[in-house]
Amino acid sequence: MNAPNHTRARERGTATIEFVLAALFILGPLTAMIIDFGQVLNVHNIITRAAEEGALAAGNSKAPDPVVATVLVSAGLDPALRTTAVTAGSITGLQGSLVSVTVSYNLSGLQFFPWPNFMPSLTTASATATVRHL
């Protein structure tokens, strides 16, 4: 015997609801993770650029911190969440000597997904740039 049409329609409706729920619980978190990871990569690129600009300033015997802060502000990041350090050489080094600038940025306020629970290394982004004094 054939099942009545209203039973088939209910089964199709149930299958649709199950698909929507499965998609919601799988695709929702996956999308949030992709967006978060994209933000982390974007911040890392900005931090790398800030470290390069800071190293160029230090290579010209200028303080790298204001330059790094300017780069971060122009990119829309909060400069209060950064640390800037001259990690090798000095700002007042001899011509031709190396100077390295390291910039670290706290990522805790940018993320929706709780990355530190799974990957503790994603709590900060850090970049180092090295140049020679002019």
C-alpha positions in Angstrom: 0.0 0.0 0.0 1.0 3.5 -0.6 1.5 5.9 2.3 -0.9 8.8 2.4 0.4 12.1 0.9 0.3 13.9 4.3 2.7 11.4 5.8 5.3 12.0 3.0 4.9 15.8 3.4 5.6 15.5 7.1 8.7 13.4 6.5 10.0 16.0 4.0 9.3 18.7 6.5 11.1 16.8 9.2 14.1 16.2 7.0 14.3 19.9 6.2 14.3 20.9 9.8 17.0 18.3 10.6 19.1 19.6 7.8 18.7 23.2 9.0 19.6 22.3 12.5 22.7 20.3 11.5 23.8 23.1 9.2 23.3 25.6 12.0 25.4 23.7 14.5 28.2 22.8 12.0 28.4 25.8 9.7 27.8 28.5 12.3 30.9 27.7 14.5 32.9 26.9 11.4 32.1 30.3 9.9 33.0 32.0 13.2 36.3 30.2 13.3 37.2 31.2 9.8 36.3 34.9 10.5 38.4 34.8 13.7 41.4 33.2 12.0 41.1 35.8 9.3 41.2 38.6 11.9 44.3 37.0 13.5 46.1 36.9 10.1 45.1 40.5 9.4 46.5 41.7 12.8 49.7 39.7 12.2 50.2 41.5 8.9 49.6 44.9 10.5 52.0 44.0 13.4 54.6 42.9 10.9 54.3 46.2 9.0 54.5 48.1 12.3 57.7 46.3 13.3 59.2 47.1 9.9 58.3 50.8 10.3 59.6 50.8 13.9 62.9 49.2 12.8 63.3 51.8 10.0 62.8 54.5 12.6 65.3 52.9 15.0 67.8 52.6 12.1 67.6 56.3 11.7 68.2 56.8 15.4 64.6 57.7 16.3 62.4 56.1 18.9 60.4 53.2 17.3 57.4 53.4 19.7 55.6 56.4 18.3 56.0 55.1 14.8 54.6 51.7 15.7 51.7 53.4 17.5 50.9 55.5 14.4 50.9 52.4 12.2 48.5 50.6 14.6 46.1 53.6 14.9 46.0 54.0 11.1 45.1 50.3 10.8 42.3 50.7 13.3 44.0 48.8 16.2 44.3 50.0 19.8 47.9 50.9 20.5 47.4 50.3 24.2 47.4 46.6 23.6 50.9 46.5 22.1 54.4 46.2 23.5 57.4 47.5 21.5 60.9 46.6 22.3 64.4 47.0 20.7 65.6 43.4 20.9 69.0 43.6 19.3 71.4 46.5 19.0 70.5 50.0 20.1 68.7 53.0 18.7 72.0 55.0 18.9 74.2 52.4 17.3 77.1 52.9 14.9 76.5 53.2 11.2 76.1 49.7 9.7 75.2 48.1 13.0 72.0 46.1 13.3 69.0 47.0 15.3 65.9 44.8 15.7 62.4 45.9 16.8 59.9 43.5 18.2 56.2 44.3 18.4 53.7 42.2 20.2 49.9 42.7 20.3 47.3 41.2 22.7 44.6 39.5 20.6 42.2 38.7 23.5 39.7 41.5 22.6 39.4 40.6 18.9 38.3 37.0 19.1 34.8 35.5 19.2 35.9 31.9 19.4 37.8 30.8 22.6 41.1 30.1 20.8 43.3 30.2 24.0 41.5 27.1 25.3 42.6 25.2 22.2 45.7 27.0 21.0 47.4 29.1 23.7 49.8 30.6 21.2 46.9 32.6 19.7 46.7 35.0 22.6 49.3 37.4 21.1 50.7 38.2 17.7 54.3 39.1 17.5 56.7 40.2 14.7 60.4 41.3 14.6 62.1 43.4 12.0 65.9 44.1 11.7 67.6 46.8 9.8 71.1 48.4 9.6 71.8 51.9 11.0 72.2 54.5 8.3 
